[in-house]
Amino acid sequence: MELLDTFIAGVRSACASFPDARRGDVRYSMFAAMNLLAFAIHTVCDCLEQLWIDARTAKRARTRFFEHIRTITAYLVFPDWATLMQTLIDPKPPPNIEAQITK
């Protein structure tokens, strides 16, 4: 957790030079910070999260991987991260899908 706090503090200080629209500037420091944080999280998952790596490999392209995540999570609720990633890896529906579809 300390590592994440240090990283977020670094991102905030790096983005402090960007303008901020809330202060009347035409700056977007919060947008820049969130964008950098998203890239950092994706990079960490690419390096450390085996299910993420397997799902990315199964979909072959990064854009396809995120398209699948957007599409599947728009219609289904997954009980946990592992189930979502396993559904992306295997070309079969997640468990208990019938209960969500019939509602």
Gaussian input, Z-matrix of N, CA and C with variables (Angstrom, degrees):
# hf/3-21g

backbone

0 1
 N
 C     1     B1
 C     2     B2     1     A1
 N     3     B3     2     A2     1     D1
 C     4     B4     3     A3     2     D2
 C     5     B5     4     A4     3     D3
 N     6     B6     5     A5     4     D4
 C     7     B7     6     A6     5     D5
 C     8     B8     7     A7     6     D6
 N     9     B9     8     A8     7     D7
 C    10    B10     9     A9     8     D8
 C    11    B11    10    A10     9     D9
 N    12    B12    11    A11    10    D10
 C    13    B13    12    A12    11    D11
 C    14    B14    13    A13    12    D12
 N    15    B15    14    A14    13    D13
 C    16    B16    15    A15    14    D14
 C    17    B17    16    A16    15    D15
 N    18    B18    17    A17    16    D16
 C    19    B19    18    A18    17    D17
 C    20    B20    19    A19    18    D18
 N    21    B21    20    A20    19    D19
 C    22    B22    21    A21    20    D20
 C    23    B23    22    A22    21    D21
 N    24    B24    23    A23    22    D22
 C    25    B25    24    A24    23    D23
 C    26    B26    25    A25    24    D24
 N    27    B27    26    A26    25    D25
 C    28    B28    27    A27    26    D26
 C    29    B29    28    A28    27    D27
 N    30    B30    29    A29    28    D28
 C    31    B31    30    A30    29    D29
 C    32    B32    31    A31    30    D30
 N    33    B33    32    A32    31    D31
 C    34    B34    33    A33    32    D32
 C    35    B35    34    A34    33    D33
 N    36    B36    35    A35    34    D34
 C    37    B37    36    A36    35    D35
 C    38    B38    37    A37    36    D36
 N    39    B39    38    A38    37    D37
 C    40    B40    39    A39    38    D38
 C    41    B41    40    A40    39    D39
 N    42    B42    41    A41    40    D40
 C    43    B43    42    A42    41    D41
 C    44    B44    43    A43    42    D42
 N    45    B45    44    A44    43    D43
 C    46    B46    45    A45    44    D44
 C    47    B47    46    A46    45    D45
 N    48    B48    47    A47    46    D46
 C    49    B49    48    A48    47    D47
 C    50    B50    49    A49    48    D48
 N    51    B51    50    A50    49    D49
 C    52    B52    51    A51    50    D50
 C    53    B53    52    A52    51    D51
 N    54    B54    53    A53    52    D52
 C    55    B55    54    A54    53    D53
 C    56    B56    55    A55    54    D54
 N    57    B57    56    A56    55    D55
 C    58    B58    57    A57    56    D56
 C    59    B59    58    A58    57    D57
 N    60    B60    59    A59    58    D58
 C    61    B61    60    A60    59    D59
 C    62    B62    61    A61    60    D60
 N    63    B63    62    A62    61    D61
 C    64    B64    63    A63    62    D62
 C    65    B65    64    A64    63    D63
 N    66    B66    65    A65    64    D64
 C    67    B67    66    A66    65    D65
 C    68    B68    67    A67    66    D66
 N    69    B69    68    A68    67    D67
 C    70    B70    69    A69    68    D68
 C    71    B71    70    A70    69    D69
 N    72    B72    71    A71    70    D70
 C    73    B73    72    A72    71    D71
 C    74    B74    73    A73    72    D72
 N    75    B75    74    A74    73    D73
 C    76    B76    75    A75    74    D74
 C    77    B77    76    A76    75    D75
 N    78    B78    77    A77    76    D76
 C    79    B79    78    A78    77    D77
 C    80    B80    79    A79    78    D78
 N    81    B81    80    A80    79    D79
 C    82    B82    81    A81    80    D80
 C    83    B83    82    A82    81    D81
 N    84    B84    83    A83    82    D82
 C    85    B85    84    A84    83    D83
 C    86    B86    85    A85    84    D84
 N    87    B87    86    A86    85    D85
 C    88    B88    87    A87    86    D86
 C    89    B89    88    A88    87    D87
 N    90    B90    89    A89    88    D88
 C    91    B91    90    A90    89    D89
 C    92    B92    91    A91    90    D90
 N    93    B93    92    A92    91    D91
 C    94    B94    93    A93    92    D92
 C    95    B95    94    A94    93    D93
 N    96    B96    95    A95    94    D94
 C    97    B97    96    A96    95    D95
 C    98    B98    97    A97    96    D96
 N    99    B99    98    A98    97    D97
 C   100   B100    99    A99    98    D98
 C   101   B101   100   A100    99    D99
 N   102   B102   101   A101   100   D100
 C   103   B103   102   A102   101   D101
 C   104   B104   103   A103   102   D102
 N   105   B105   104   A104   103   D103
 C   106   B106   105   A105   104   D104
 C   107   B107   106   A106   105   D105
 N   108   B108   107   A107   106   D106
 C   109   B109   108   A108   107   D107
 C   110   B110   109   A109   108   D108
 N   111   B111   110   A110   109   D109
 C   112   B112   111   A111   110   D110
 C   113   B113   112   A112   111   D111
 N   114   B114   113   A113   112   D112
 C   115   B115   114   A114   113   D113
 C   116   B116   115   A115   114   D114
 N   117   B117   116   A116   115   D115
 C   118   B118   117   A117   116   D116
 C   119   B119   118   A118   117   D117
 N   120   B120   119   A119   118   D118
 C   121   B121   120   A120   119   D119
 C   122   B122   121   A121   120   D120
 N   123   B123   122   A122   121   D121
 C   124   B124   123   A123   122   D122
 C   125   B125   124   A124   123   D123
 N   126   B126   125   A125   124   D124
 C   127   B127   126   A126   125   D125
 C   128   B128   127   A127   126   D126
 N   129   B129   128   A128   127   D127
 C   130   B130   129   A129   128   D128
 C   131   B131   130   A130   129   D129
 N   132   B132   131   A131   130   D130
 C   133   B133   132   A132   131   D131
 C   134   B134   133   A133   132   D132
 N   135   B135   134   A134   133   D133
 C   136   B136   135   A135   134   D134
 C   137   B137   136   A136   135   D135
 N   138   B138   137   A137   136   D136
 C   139   B139   138   A138   137   D137
 C   140   B140   139   A139   138   D138
 N   141   B141   140   A140   139   D139
 C   142   B142   141   A141   140   D140
 C   143   B143   142   A142   141   D141
 N   144   B144   143   A143   142   D142
 C   145   B145   144   A144   143   D143
 C   146   B146   145   A145   144   D144
 N   147   B147   146   A146   145   D145
 C   148   B148   147   A147   146   D146
 C   149   B149   148   A148   147   D147
 N   150   B150   149   A149   148   D148
 C   151   B151   150   A150   149   D149
 C   152   B152   151   A151   150   D150
 N   153   B153   152   A152   151   D151
 C   154   B154   153   A153   152   D152
 C   155   B155   154   A154   153   D153
 N   156   B156   155   A155   154   D154
 C   157   B157   156   A156   155   D155
 C   158   B158   157   A157   156   D156
 N   159   B159   158   A158   157   D157
 C   160   B160   159   A159   158   D158
 C   161   B161   160   A160   159   D159
 N   162   B162   161   A161   160   D160
 C   163   B163   162   A162   161   D161
 C   164   B164   163   A163   162   D162
 N   165   B165   164   A164   163   D163
 C   166   B166   165   A165   164   D164
 C   167   B167   166   A166   165   D165
 N   168   B168   167   A167   166   D166
 C   169   B169   168   A168   167   D167
 C   170   B170   169   A169   168   D168
 N   171   B171   170   A170   169   D169
 C   172   B172   171   A171   170   D170
 C   173   B173   172   A172   171   D171
 N   174   B174   173   A173   172   D172
 C   175   B175   174   A174   173   D173
 C   176   B176   175   A175   174   D174
 N   177   B177   176   A176   175   D175
 C   178   B178   177   A177   176   D176
 C   179   B179   178   A178   177   D177
 N   180   B180   179   A179   178   D178
 C   181   B181   180   A180   179   D179
 C   182   B182   181   A181   180   D180
 N   183   B183   182   A182   181   D181
 C   184   B184   183   A183   182   D182
 C   185   B185   184   A184   183   D183
 N   186   B186   185   A185   184   D184
 C   187   B187   186   A186   185   D185
 C   188   B188   187   A187   186   D186
 N   189   B189   188   A188   187   D187
 C   190   B190   189   A189   188   D188
 C   191   B191   190   A190   189   D189
 N   192   B192   191   A191   190   D190
 C   193   B193   192   A192   191   D191
 C   194   B194   193   A193   192   D192
 N   195   B195   194   A194   193   D193
 C   196   B196   195   A195   194   D194
 C   197   B197   196   A196   195   D195
 N   198   B198   197   A197   196   D196
 C   199   B199   198   A198   197   D197
 C   200   B200   199   A199   198   D198
 N   201   B201   200   A200   199   D199
 C   202   B202   201   A201   200   D200
 C   203   B203   202   A202   201   D201
 N   204   B204   203   A203   202   D202
 C   205   B205   204   A204   203   D203
 C   206   B206   205   A205   204   D204
 N   207   B207   206   A206   205   D205
 C   208   B208   207   A207   206   D206
 C   209   B209   208   A208   207   D207
 N   210   B210   209   A209   208   D208
 C   211   B211   210   A210   209   D209
 C   212   B212   211   A211   210   D210
 N   213   B213   212   A212   211   D211
 C   214   B214   213   A213   212   D212
 C   215   B215   214   A214   213   D213
 N   216   B216   215   A215   214   D214
 C   217   B217   216   A216   215   D215
 C   218   B218   217   A217   216   D216
 N   219   B219   218   A218   217   D217
 C   220   B220   219   A219   218   D218
 C   221   B221   220   A220   219   D219
 N   222   B222   221   A221   220   D220
 C   223   B223   222   A222   221   D221
 C   224   B224   223   A223   222   D222
 N   225   B225   224   A224   223   D223
 C   226   B226   225   A225   224   D224
 C   227   B227   226   A226   225   D225
 N   228   B228   227   A227   226   D226
 C   229   B229   228   A228   227   D227
 C   230   B230   229   A229   228   D228
 N   231   B231   230   A230   229   D229
 C   232   B232   231   A231   230   D230
 C   233   B233   232   A232   231   D231
 N   234   B234   233   A233   232   D232
 C   235   B235   234   A234   233   D233
 C   236   B236   235   A235   234   D234
 N   237   B237   236   A236   235   D235
 C   238   B238   237   A237   236   D236
 C   239   B239   238   A238   237   D237
 N   240   B240   239   A239   238   D238
 C   241   B241   240   A240   239   D239
 C   242   B242   241   A241   240   D240
 N   243   B243   242   A242   241   D241
 C   244   B244   243   A243   242   D242
 C   245   B245   244   A244   243   D243
 N   246   B246   245   A245   244   D244
 C   247   B247   246   A246   245   D245
 C   248   B248   247   A247   246   D246
 N   249   B249   248   A248   247   D247
 C   250   B250   249   A249   248   D248
 C   251   B251   250   A250   249   D249
 N   252   B252   251   A251   250   D250
 C   253   B253   252   A252   251   D251
 C   254   B254   253   A253   252   D252
 N   255   B255   254   A254   253   D253
 C   256   B256   255   A255   254   D254
 C   257   B257   256   A256   255   D255
 N   258   B258   257   A257   256   D256
 C   259   B259   258   A258   257   D257
 C   260   B260   259   A259   258   D258
 N   261   B261   260   A260   259   D259
 C   262   B262   261   A261   260   D260
 C   263   B263   262   A262   261   D261
 N   264   B264   263   A263   262   D262
 C   265   B265   264   A264   263   D263
 C   266   B266   265   A265   264   D264
 N   267   B267   266   A266   265   D265
 C   268   B268   267   A267   266   D266
 C   269   B269   268   A268   267   D267
 N   270   B270   269   A269   268   D268
 C   271   B271   270   A270   269   D269
 C   272   B272   271   A271   270   D270
 N   273   B273   272   A272   271   D271
 C   274   B274   273   A273   272   D272
 C   275   B275   274   A274   273   D273
 N   276   B276   275   A275   274   D274
 C   277   B277   276   A276   275   D275
 C   278   B278   277   A277   276   D276
 N   279   B279   278   A278   277   D277
 C   280   B280   279   A279   278   D278
 C   281   B281   280   A280   279   D279
 N   282   B282   281   A281   280   D280
 C   283   B283   282   A282   281   D281
 C   284   B284   283   A283   282   D282
 N   285   B285   284   A284   283   D283
 C   286   B286   285   A285   284   D284
 C   287   B287   286   A286   285   D285
 N   288   B288   287   A287   286   D286
 C   289   B289   288   A288   287   D287
 C   290   B290   289   A289   288   D288
 N   291   B291   290   A290   289   D289
 C   292   B292   291   A291   290   D290
 C   293   B293   292   A292   291   D291
 N   294   B294   293   A293   292   D292
 C   295   B295   294   A294   293   D293
 C   296   B296   295   A295   294   D294
 N   297   B297   296   A296   295   D295
 C   298   B298   297   A297   296   D296
 C   299   B299   298   A298   297   D297
 N   300   B300   299   A299   298   D298
 C   301   B301   300   A300   299   D299
 C   302   B302   301   A301   300   D300
 N   303   B303   302   A302   301   D301
 C   304   B304   303   A303   302   D302
 C   305   B305   304   A304   303   D303
 N   306   B306   305   A305   304   D304
 C   307   B307   306   A306   305   D305
 C   308   B308   307   A307   306   D306

   B1=1.4466
   B2=1.5172
   B3=1.3241
   B4=1.4674
   B5=1.5227
   B6=1.3252
   B7=1.4559
   B8=1.5218
   B9=1.3370
   B10=1.4586
   B11=1.5220
   B12=1.3361
   B13=1.4634
   B14=1.5217
   B15=1.3177
   B16=1.4611
   B17=1.5193
   B18=1.3333
   B19=1.4592
   B20=1.5227
   B21=1.3276
   B22=1.4720
   B23=1.5198
   B24=1.3305
   B25=1.4654
   B26=1.5315
   B27=1.3204
   B28=1.4616
   B29=1.5168
   B30=1.3293
   B31=1.4703
   B32=1.5195
   B33=1.3226
   B34=1.4712
   B35=1.5161
   B36=1.3268
   B37=1.4613
   B38=1.5254
   B39=1.3369
   B40=1.4638
   B41=1.5185
   B42=1.3284
   B43=1.4552
   B44=1.5238
   B45=1.3194
   B46=1.4628
   B47=1.5230
   B48=1.3173
   B49=1.4547
   B50=1.5232
   B51=1.3478
   B52=1.4529
   B53=1.5293
   B54=1.3191
   B55=1.4689
   B56=1.5348
   B57=1.3190
   B58=1.4611
   B59=1.5236
   B60=1.3376
   B61=1.4602
   B62=1.5289
   B63=1.3264
   B64=1.4672
   B65=1.5162
   B66=1.3231
   B67=1.4615
   B68=1.5274
   B69=1.3197
   B70=1.4447
   B71=1.5153
   B72=1.3155
   B73=1.4616
   B74=1.5306
   B75=1.2842
   B76=1.4465
   B77=1.5222
   B78=1.3013
   B79=1.4523
   B80=1.5214
   B81=1.2902
   B82=1.4463
   B83=1.5230
   B84=1.3109
   B85=1.4612
   B86=1.5317
   B87=1.3203
   B88=1.4648
   B89=1.5239
   B90=1.3151
   B91=1.4627
   B92=1.5232
   B93=1.3071
   B94=1.4643
   B95=1.5287
   B96=1.3297
   B97=1.4651
   B98=1.5216
   B99=1.3225
   B100=1.4637
   B101=1.5303
   B102=1.3251
   B103=1.4594
   B104=1.5295
   B105=1.3248
   B106=1.4588
   B107=1.5220
   B108=1.3289
   B109=1.4579
   B110=1.5302
   B111=1.3220
   B112=1.4713
   B113=1.5244
   B114=1.3218
   B115=1.4648
   B116=1.5256
   B117=1.3114
   B118=1.4631
   B119=1.5291
   B120=1.3194
   B121=1.4654
   B122=1.5291
   B123=1.3324
   B124=1.4664
   B125=1.5245
   B126=1.3154
   B127=1.4633
   B128=1.5244
   B129=1.3323
   B130=1.4637
   B131=1.5235
   B132=1.3202
   B133=1.4733
   B134=1.5238
   B135=1.3466
   B136=1.4672
   B137=1.5217
   B138=1.3168
   B139=1.4668
   B140=1.5287
   B141=1.3363
   B142=1.4605
   B143=1.5269
   B144=1.2991
   B145=1.4666
   B146=1.5295
   B147=1.3300
   B148=1.4613
   B149=1.5231
   B150=1.3347
   B151=1.4694
   B152=1.5257
   B153=1.3353
   B154=1.4681
   B155=1.5342
   B156=1.3259
   B157=1.4653
   B158=1.5287
   B159=1.3216
   B160=1.4640
   B161=1.5326
   B162=1.3233
   B163=1.4713
   B164=1.5247
   B165=1.3318
   B166=1.4754
   B167=1.5174
   B168=1.3203
   B169=1.4636
   B170=1.5278
   B171=1.3212
   B172=1.4645
   B173=1.5280
   B174=1.3134
   B175=1.4705
   B176=1.5213
   B177=1.3131
   B178=1.4627
   B179=1.5207
   B180=1.2876
   B181=1.4655
   B182=1.5242
   B183=1.3154
   B184=1.4707
   B185=1.5212
   B186=1.3279
   B187=1.4636
   B188=1.5278
   B189=1.3153
   B190=1.4681
   B191=1.5184
   B192=1.3152
   B193=1.4651
   B194=1.5319
   B195=1.3276
   B196=1.4650
   B197=1.5270
   B198=1.3301
   B199=1.4691
   B200=1.5318
   B201=1.3178
   B202=1.4685
   B203=1.5278
   B204=1.3150
   B205=1.4721
   B206=1.5208
   B207=1.3321
   B208=1.4780
   B209=1.5156
   B210=1.3196
   B211=1.4607
   B212=1.5215
   B213=1.3068
   B214=1.4680
   B215=1.5312
   B216=1.3239
   B217=1.4653
   B218=1.5262
   B219=1.3226
   B220=1.4669
   B221=1.5246
   B222=1.3288
   B223=1.4614
   B224=1.5186
   B225=1.3277
   B226=1.4608
   B227=1.5199
   B228=1.3164
   B229=1.4591
   B230=1.5277
   B231=1.3122
   B232=1.4608
   B233=1.5212
   B234=1.3310
   B235=1.4673
   B236=1.5250
   B237=1.3441
   B238=1.4619
   B239=1.5253
   B240=1.3194
   B241=1.4612
   B242=1.5312
   B243=1.3197
   B244=1.4617
   B245=1.5308
   B246=1.3179
   B247=1.4609
   B248=1.5272
   B249=1.3232
   B250=1.4650
   B251=1.5248
   B252=1.3166
   B253=1.4647
   B254=1.5299
   B255=1.3372
   B256=1.4678
   B257=1.5239
   B258=1.3338
   B259=1.4577
   B260=1.5225
   B261=1.3273
   B262=1.4607
   B263=1.5330
   B264=1.3305
   B265=1.4658
   B266=1.5251
   B267=1.3257
   B268=1.4695
   B269=1.5265
   B270=1.3060
   B271=1.4701
   B272=1.5330
   B273=1.3127
   B274=1.4665
   B275=1.5224
   B276=1.3233
   B277=1.4654
   B278=1.5304
   B279=1.3168
   B280=1.4621
   B281=1.5245
   B282=1.3343
   B283=1.4686
   B284=1.5329
   B285=1.3034
   B286=1.4706
   B287=1.5240
   B288=1.3146
   B289=1.4583
   B290=1.5252
   B291=1.3267
   B292=1.4675
   B293=1.5151
   B294=1.3242
   B295=1.4623
   B296=1.5217
   B297=1.3245
   B298=1.4718
   B299=1.5260
   B300=1.3180
   B301=1.4622
   B302=1.5204
   B303=1.3267
   B304=1.4675
   B305=1.5197
   B306=1.3140
   B307=1.4814
   B308=1.4935
   A1=110.98
   A2=116.07
   A3=120.03
   A4=110.29
   A5=116.32
   A6=120.62
   A7=111.04
   A8=116.61
   A9=121.03
   A10=110.72
   A11=117.67
   A12=120.91
   A13=111.51
   A14=116.47
   A15=121.01
   A16=110.47
   A17=116.10
   A18=119.95
   A19=111.17
   A20=116.49
   A21=120.43
   A22=110.64
   A23=117.63
   A24=120.63
   A25=110.55
   A26=116.82
   A27=120.61
   A28=112.02
   A29=116.52
   A30=120.28
   A31=110.22
   A32=116.83
   A33=120.06
   A34=111.62
   A35=116.37
   A36=118.58
   A37=111.27
   A38=117.27
   A39=120.02
   A40=111.28
   A41=116.51
   A42=120.26
   A43=113.25
   A44=117.54
   A45=120.30
   A46=111.72
   A47=116.85
   A48=119.62
   A49=112.76
   A50=116.78
   A51=119.10
   A52=109.34
   A53=117.48
   A54=119.87
   A55=111.15
   A56=116.09
   A57=122.31
   A58=108.73
   A59=117.33
   A60=122.51
   A61=112.20
   A62=118.00
   A63=119.97
   A64=111.88
   A65=118.05
   A66=121.42
   A67=111.33
   A68=117.20
   A69=120.80
   A70=113.33
   A71=116.63
   A72=120.08
   A73=108.88
   A74=115.63
   A75=120.18
   A76=107.02
   A77=115.92
   A78=122.28
   A79=109.81
   A80=115.30
   A81=120.03
   A82=111.01
   A83=116.60
   A84=119.67
   A85=112.44
   A86=118.20
   A87=119.83
   A88=109.79
   A89=116.77
   A90=120.17
   A91=110.53
   A92=116.54
   A93=120.61
   A94=110.69
   A95=116.91
   A96=120.61
   A97=110.86
   A98=117.81
   A99=120.90
   A100=110.57
   A101=116.41
   A102=120.25
   A103=110.66
   A104=117.50
   A105=120.99
   A106=111.35
   A107=116.67
   A108=120.64
   A109=110.95
   A110=117.27
   A111=120.55
   A112=110.82
   A113=116.61
   A114=119.07
   A115=110.97
   A116=117.12
   A117=120.52
   A118=111.10
   A119=117.13
   A120=120.70
   A121=110.23
   A122=116.95
   A123=119.85
   A124=110.85
   A125=117.17
   A126=120.98
   A127=111.00
   A128=116.82
   A129=120.34
   A130=109.98
   A131=117.61
   A132=120.19
   A133=111.16
   A134=116.85
   A135=120.23
   A136=111.41
   A137=117.44
   A138=121.03
   A139=113.51
   A140=117.81
   A141=119.83
   A142=116.16
   A143=118.93
   A144=121.62
   A145=110.19
   A146=117.45
   A147=121.52
   A148=112.50
   A149=118.86
   A150=119.81
   A151=110.59
   A152=117.38
   A153=122.56
   A154=109.19
   A155=116.32
   A156=121.59
   A157=110.08
   A158=117.28
   A159=121.12
   A160=111.44
   A161=117.05
   A162=120.75
   A163=110.87
   A164=117.28
   A165=120.46
   A166=110.54
   A167=117.07
   A168=120.77
   A169=110.58
   A170=116.98
   A171=120.90
   A172=111.93
   A173=117.58
   A174=120.91
   A175=112.55
   A176=117.82
   A177=127.07
   A178=115.11
   A179=121.00
   A180=121.71
   A181=109.82
   A182=116.29
   A183=121.15
   A184=110.98
   A185=117.51
   A186=119.70
   A187=111.11
   A188=117.03
   A189=120.34
   A190=111.55
   A191=115.81
   A192=121.69
   A193=110.32
   A194=116.64
   A195=119.70
   A196=112.17
   A197=117.61
   A198=119.80
   A199=110.43
   A200=116.39
   A201=120.19
   A202=110.89
   A203=117.76
   A204=120.02
   A205=110.33
   A206=117.11
   A207=120.41
   A208=111.34
   A209=116.79
   A210=120.55
   A211=112.10
   A212=116.57
   A213=120.02
   A214=111.82
   A215=118.33
   A216=119.89
   A217=112.36
   A218=117.25
   A219=119.61
   A220=111.11
   A221=116.62
   A222=120.37
   A223=114.95
   A224=117.50
   A225=120.55
   A226=111.47
   A227=115.96
   A228=122.23
   A229=106.88
   A230=115.77
   A231=120.97
   A232=109.93
   A233=117.29
   A234=119.75
   A235=113.20
   A236=116.84
   A237=119.24
   A238=110.20
   A239=114.10
   A240=122.93
   A241=111.61
   A242=116.59
   A243=121.34
   A244=111.24
   A245=117.21
   A246=120.95
   A247=110.73
   A248=116.86
   A249=120.69
   A250=110.94
   A251=116.67
   A252=120.30
   A253=111.41
   A254=117.50
   A255=120.74
   A256=110.63
   A257=117.22
   A258=121.02
   A259=110.53
   A260=117.49
   A261=120.60
   A262=111.31
   A263=116.88
   A264=120.93
   A265=110.64
   A266=116.77
   A267=121.92
   A268=109.97
   A269=117.79
   A270=119.29
   A271=112.32
   A272=116.55
   A273=120.64
   A274=108.36
   A275=118.12
   A276=120.96
   A277=111.89
   A278=115.99
   A279=119.09
   A280=110.99
   A281=116.91
   A282=119.13
   A283=110.78
   A284=116.31
   A285=123.86
   A286=112.93
   A287=118.18
   A288=120.89
   A289=111.15
   A290=117.13
   A291=120.44
   A292=112.08
   A293=116.93
   A294=120.88
   A295=111.76
   A296=117.46
   A297=120.23
   A298=112.25
   A299=116.68
   A300=120.20
   A301=111.67
   A302=118.14
   A303=121.17
   A304=113.05
   A305=118.25
   A306=119.71
   A307=112.21
   D1=-34.73
   D2=179.63
   D3=-64.53
   D4=-36.73
   D5=178.78
   D6=-63.74
   D7=-42.55
   D8=178.26
   D9=-64.61
   D10=-43.07
   D11=177.80
   D12=-60.91
   D13=-41.71
   D14=178.33
   D15=-64.34
   D16=-41.46
   D17=179.17
   D18=-63.77
   D19=-45.96
   D20=-179.51
   D21=-62.90
   D22=-40.04
   D23=177.10
   D24=-62.39
   D25=-39.60
   D26=177.39
   D27=-64.97
   D28=-40.89
   D29=178.22
   D30=-64.40
   D31=-42.24
   D32=178.96
   D33=-61.98
   D34=-43.91
   D35=-179.48
   D36=-68.41
   D37=-35.11
   D38=177.93
   D39=-67.89
   D40=-33.56
   D41=-178.26
   D42=-88.38
   D43=-4.46
   D44=-178.67
   D45=-62.79
   D46=-26.57
   D47=-179.85
   D48=-78.14
   D49=-16.10
   D50=176.95
   D51=-72.93
   D52=144.91
   D53=177.08
   D54=-62.89
   D55=155.37
   D56=-179.51
   D57=-125.08
   D58=118.69
   D59=-176.62
   D60=-64.31
   D61=-25.25
   D62=-178.74
   D63=-68.96
   D64=-22.33
   D65=179.37
   D66=-98.30
   D67=13.44
   D68=179.54
   D69=88.79
   D70=-2.94
   D71=177.06
   D72=-82.69
   D73=168.94
   D74=173.79
   D75=-101.95
   D76=48.47
   D77=-177.20
   D78=-113.52
   D79=154.66
   D80=-175.34
   D81=-132.68
   D82=59.35
   D83=-175.13
   D84=-66.48
   D85=-38.75
   D86=-179.22
   D87=-67.34
   D88=-40.60
   D89=177.05
   D90=-61.94
   D91=-44.22
   D92=179.60
   D93=-63.81
   D94=-41.12
   D95=179.95
   D96=-64.55
   D97=-42.94
   D98=-179.86
   D99=-67.15
   D100=-37.93
   D101=178.70
   D102=-64.80
   D103=-44.72
   D104=177.94
   D105=-64.73
   D106=-38.60
   D107=178.37
   D108=-64.11
   D109=-40.48
   D110=177.76
   D111=-62.31
   D112=-44.45
   D113=177.72
   D114=-62.25
   D115=-38.86
   D116=-179.98
   D117=-65.60
   D118=-42.89
   D119=179.64
   D120=-64.40
   D121=-42.22
   D122=178.03
   D123=-62.83
   D124=-39.45
   D125=179.48
   D126=-65.77
   D127=-42.75
   D128=178.13
   D129=-62.87
   D130=-43.93
   D131=178.05
   D132=-63.29
   D133=-38.79
   D134=177.90
   D135=-61.96
   D136=-29.02
   D137=-177.02
   D138=-93.50
   D139=-32.90
   D140=-167.63
   D141=-117.50
   D142=-25.29
   D143=-171.80
   D144=-96.88
   D145=105.14
   D146=-173.53
   D147=-63.91
   D148=-40.41
   D149=178.56
   D150=-62.98
   D151=-39.63
   D152=177.29
   D153=-60.40
   D154=-46.14
   D155=-179.05
   D156=-62.50
   D157=-44.39
   D158=179.77
   D159=-64.88
   D160=-40.65
   D161=178.92
   D162=-66.76
   D163=-41.61
   D164=176.78
   D165=-62.43
   D166=-40.46
   D167=178.83
   D168=-65.42
   D169=-39.45
   D170=-179.53
   D171=-65.31
   D172=-33.83
   D173=-178.78
   D174=-91.11
   D175=-8.73
   D176=172.97
   D177=70.82
   D178=-41.42
   D179=-178.25
   D180=-122.07
   D181=143.64
   D182=-178.92
   D183=-58.30
   D184=-43.61
   D185=-178.60
   D186=-64.30
   D187=-39.29
   D188=177.59
   D189=-64.45
   D190=-39.66
   D191=179.05
   D192=-59.17
   D193=-48.39
   D194=-179.13
   D195=-71.47
   D196=-31.05
   D197=174.22
   D198=-62.79
   D199=-42.25
   D200=178.11
   D201=-64.24
   D202=-43.06
   D203=178.68
   D204=-61.50
   D205=-46.82
   D206=179.57
   D207=-59.61
   D208=-45.69
   D209=-176.64
   D210=-67.24
   D211=-49.58
   D212=-174.16
   D213=-69.07
   D214=-35.14
   D215=-179.87
   D216=-79.94
   D217=-12.28
   D218=175.17
   D219=-73.00
   D220=-25.97
   D221=-174.62
   D222=-113.44
   D223=-21.13
   D224=-176.12
   D225=-128.06
   D226=148.88
   D227=174.84
   D228=-106.21
   D229=126.74
   D230=-178.88
   D231=-101.52
   D232=139.87
   D233=-177.70
   D234=-68.40
   D235=-26.99
   D236=-179.55
   D237=-160.27
   D238=171.63
   D239=-178.71
   D240=-60.76
   D241=-43.30
   D242=-176.92
   D243=-61.51
   D244=-40.14
   D245=-180.00
   D246=-66.23
   D247=-41.55
   D248=177.07
   D249=-61.14
   D250=-49.43
   D251=-178.61
   D252=-65.03
   D253=-39.14
   D254=179.70
   D255=-66.16
   D256=-34.89
   D257=177.24
   D258=-66.29
   D259=-36.38
   D260=176.98
   D261=-70.47
   D262=-33.27
   D263=-178.75
   D264=-73.69
   D265=-48.94
   D266=-177.34
   D267=-93.88
   D268=137.02
   D269=178.32
   D270=-81.52
   D271=52.82
   D272=177.92
   D273=-137.03
   D274=153.72
   D275=-177.80
   D276=-67.05
   D277=154.80
   D278=178.63
   D279=-69.10
   D280=161.12
   D281=178.30
   D282=-66.47
   D283=152.07
   D284=177.53
   D285=62.34
   D286=29.03
   D287=-179.94
   D288=-71.55
   D289=-30.51
   D290=-178.13
   D291=-59.62
   D292=-38.05
   D293=-179.70
   D294=-63.98
   D295=-35.22
   D296=179.38
   D297=-77.18
   D298=-33.87
   D299=-176.98
   D300=-74.40
   D301=-35.34
   D302=-175.47
   D303=-78.25
   D304=-11.92
   D305=-178.35
   D306=-75.19

